[in-house]
Amino acid sequence: MPPTALTVQPRVASLVTLTQKQQFSVTGNNGQTHPAVTWAVDGVVGGNSSVGTISPSGLYSPPSTAGTHVVTATSTSNASVTAAASVAVTDLAGITTYHYDLARDGVNASEYGLTPASVNKSTFGKLFACPIDGADYTEPLWIPGLTINGSTHNVVFVATQHDSLYAFDGDGSPCQQLWHVNLLDSAHGGTGGETPVNWSDVGSGYKDIYPEIGVVGTPVIDPITSTLYVVTKSETSSPVFYQRLHAIDLATGTEKFNAPVNISATVPGTGDGSVGGQLSFNPQNENQRSALALVNGVVYICWASHEDTSPYHGWMLGYNASNVQQQVSIFNANPDGGLSGIWMSGAAPAADTSGNLYLATGNGTFDADQTTGPTDDYGETLLKLGTSGGLSILDYFTPDDQAFLTQEDYDLGSGGVVLLPDQNQGPVVHLLLVGGKEGTLYLIDRDNLGHYLPSGNSQIVQSFPAENGLFGTPAFWQDTVYITGATQSGSDHFRMFKFNPATGRFDASPSSISSNSFPFPGATPVISASGSSNGIVWIVDNSCYGVPSPCGDTAMPAVVYAYDPTNLGNEFWDSSQADGSRDQAGPAVKFSVPTVANGKVYLGTRTELDVYGLLP
């Protein structure tokens, strides 16, 4: 008896253009596993190059352009009996760097699988998790169409505080680990008996990173050479401390480009910890918290400290990406002073199209406005660094209350820098945003940062109170900035502020606010969208990250949220909604950032990589 109904599996699929295919299957209500059907795409039997093609057996090959399509199976015995599945095709080239791009705006505008209509607790949830051997402080990175052991995969990379690096199939359920390497073994430059750093061997006893310290800063990927760059921290029992830059082959996990290199540096200076007029990099005290940046063939790495334990300085070093033994640039934010760490709560320096870098420092000596030396210390300062022929200061902005910020531990550099898109109207073409613990958001002309004025900040475009204290990086999409912050003893709501292109300024009052609040340390939001439509704001409550969080010593599950980007009062979904803890994330990690790619949301936790998507 011919079937009177059909079912197509999977009912939804998210694919990458050209490199990822999908096998569809069909069953009939008469018990037939493979009833005779005709396959079509968007009404075209067999499909075509514009919509994708599908074979008589149901193997779908996507087109070269992004978009959404409908695959239909029609019974050959009764043309009125059909069933359909939806296919979302992305042309996303990869998530290869912190907050998605060098502008650090946090936007993936090539997401076609996740829409406001599909992200709810009935259709969206946790698909699987991949176990890891330590806390993942890094933002997951994603590469499509990578060949490993003869098979093609969309691959997610995460690194842990146990100095491990993992490659997982981004779509495989249950989890498919493609490879895992110990970055301290002899093949990766380690010495005998080397381990991640014990928390008690650095800092001041606050357990800010606990119980071990290995990979902290988010790596960066060069998709052209298929190389991942990552910094490890380790020690021997003596103890001797090491920090190394690794260059890892994406397909195998092996070192390349003469990696690894032991990190060291020296600059002239009389600041904290200097000897004989020379200041040397301290691998024990320096905390490689910021994400790495790759700009014009150079890997840039920044440091601050563990729990403000001196002596430390805000270092930035540059290494030749094609031969990491070549250190090509050295910068120290306060060679004749102290502190001025480059923290940015895990953010990477932003970069413009000319290769200039933008970053913010924390508490520390500031003397750049002086007329007599030293004049090279930049505490509480937004810096613009040129990269031609090394690193050099092109411009800077220091808030008028710099001394107060340092006195009260209100780091400007607790937040990341975001570059706005070039403006085609309004008074300023090139703008950036930066904010810190004080809760003020600064809008600045990046062609004229303004230096320091002790009587006010009239030299910049705009400043206004935007949150309670920023420990993250805002997201910017469709002339809107999304931001949340918190004090160490309080919380803050998620807010959005509208930007007016005609005036080149923000409305200083939020256009909407979330109903729920986010305790310390706040969060770093990201946006998924298909062009300028179907936007979703993703953000994680990671406040119960374990010691020394206000929640106590034991880390509790992170909570992932999806919001309407036009109205933060409208929550689409969160990972605590479904019954039976179906979508519960792993134990929270401070400053964790979700990665959205190809219909999936990836989140690193203390024990696992969580993968969310449309339910089968």
Secondary structure, DSSP 8 states (H G I E B T S, - for coil): ---S-EEEESSEEEEETTT--EE-EEEETTS-SS--EEEEETTEETEETTTEEE-TT-EEE--SS-EEEEEEEEESS-TT-EEEEEEEEE----B-SGGGSTT---EE-B--S--TTT-STTTEEEEEEEE-SS---S--EEEEEEEETTEEEEEEEEE-TTSEEEEEESS-SS--EEEEEETTSGGGT--TT-B-EEGGGSTTSS-SS-SEES--S--EEETTTTEEEEEEEEE-SS--EEEEEEEEETTT--B-TT--EE---EEE--STT-BTTEEE--TTTEE--S--EEETTEEEEE-EESTT-SS-B-EEEEEETT-TT-EEEEEES-TTS-B----GGG---EE-TT--EEEE--SB-B-TT-SSS----BTT-EEEEE-TTS-EEEEEEE-TTHHHHHHTT--GGGS--EE----SSSS-SSEEEEE-TT-EEEEEETT---EE-TT-STTSSEEEE-SS---S--EEETTEEEE----TT-EEEEEEEEEETTTTEE-SS-SEEEEEEEETT----EEEEETTEEEEEEEEE----STTSTT-SS--B-EEEEEETTEEEEEEEETT-SGGGTT---B--TT---EEETTEEEEE-SSEEEEEEE--
